Amino acid sequence: MKKYLTLALALIIAVVLIILLMPNEKKKLTRDIRALEQAVEHKNKTLAFNYISASYDDPKGLNYDGLMQIIENMFSYSSSIEINLSNLKPSIDSTGPSRVIFASCSLGLRVFAVVDSQKVLLYGGVIQPSPVRAYFKKITGKYELYSAEY
């Protein structure tokens, strides 16, 4: 009897650990946001563009091509880039047809670059980061940025 009780207890502990340690969608979204941040900081154009949807379009009229041009210019004119993300609040909004997951994240954003040996604030406030609401969709195993309010 003790043997079965011990086995049942071990099984319950294993299930609880698996549930607690298994990444959920909010963690996956945060991981992909951090991966995009790292790709931009390391000026890895291929990886950065991998996290931006080809259908990117935001309310201020910036589309995918315009965003790509901004990022390419930032990479070419700066010797280093530093991104400060704060107060990440990820949210899973809905699941669409064909298992597409829509998500958003509010965050504070500040972007610095070193241009001609001078550290320059490219985006965000001097005292506080600027608020951003970023919208993502997950189609092929990773979240892609498809719009933003800034």
N, C-alpha and C positions, 0 to 999 in steps of 0.2 A: 504494500500500500504506500509506504514511504517513497518507494522508487517512482511510482506513478505521479505522486504529488510533486516530487522534485522535477520530474520531466515536464509536467504541466506548468509549473512555475517558470522553468527555464524557457519553455516555449512562449509563454506570455511576455517575459522580459525581452526575448528576441524580437517578437512582433512589435512591441512598444519602441524598441531601439530602431528598428527598421523604419517605422512611421516617423519618428522624430528626426532621424538622420537623412531620410530621403528628401531631396530638394523639391520644394513645391514651386508653382509657377511664379510667385513673387520673387523667390530667391533666384530663379532662372532669369527673370527679367533684370533684376539687379546685377547679376553676373554679366549679362550681355551689355548692359549700360557701361559697366566698368571695363569690359573688353573694348568697347568703342572708345572710351576715354583713353585707355592705354595705347590703342592703335594710333590715335591722333597725336598723343604725346610723343610716341616713338616715330612719328611721321611715316607710318606704314600705310601708304595710300590704298593698296590692295585690300588689306584687312579692314581698314576704316570704311571703304566703300561697300564692303560685304555686309555691314550693319545698317546700310541706308537703302531704303526701298527705291527702286527705279520709278515708282509712282509718287515720290515725295512731292508734296505741295502744301504750303502753309497759307494761313489767312493774309499774310502780308505780301503774297504774290511770288514768293521764292519757290522755284521748282527744283527738281533733281539736278538739271544742268547748271543752274545758278549756284546751288549749294556746292556742287563738285568744283566749280570754278573758284569759289571762295576758299574752299579747303586747299586746293592746289596752290593758289596764290599764297595762302598762309604758310604752306610747307616750303615754298620756294623763297619767300622773303625773310623767313625767320630761321635763326640757328637752333633755337629750342622753343618748345611749347610746354606750358604748364596749365593744367585744367584743375580747377577746384570745384568739386561737386559737394553740395551740402544738403541736408534735410531731405534725402531721398524718401519719397512716399509712393511706392509702387502700388498699382491697383489693377486687378484683372477685371476688365469691363464686360466682355462677352465672348462667346464662342460662336463663330459664324459657320456657314456651310463649308463642307470639306475640311472640317476640323481646324479652321483658321481661328486663332485666339487673338482678340484685340485687348490691348492693355494701354495704360497711361502711367505717367510718373510725374509728380510735381517735384521740383528740385530747385536749389539755388545754384547759379552758374556764374563762374568768373574764369576768364581765359586770359592768360599772360603769354607773351612771346618776347624773345630777345631778338631785336632787330638792330643791326649796326651797333652791337655791344650795349644797347639800351633796353632795359626791361620795359615793355609797353603793355598797358591794359587794353586788350582787344575787345572784350565784352564783359559786362558786369559793372557793378558799382564799386567805387573806391572803398567805401566803408563796409557795405554788405553786398553779397552776390545778388544778381538780378533773378527774379523768379521766372521760371520756365515751366511750361506744361508740355511734355513730350508724349507723342502718341506712337504706339508700336503695334505691329502685327507679327504673329508667329505663324509661318507657313511651313518651312522646311527645317524645323528643329532649332531655329534661333529667332530672336526678336529683331525686326528691322524697323528703323525709324521711318514713319511715313508722313508725319506732320508735327508741327510744334507751334505753340503760342508763346511769344517772348516780347 
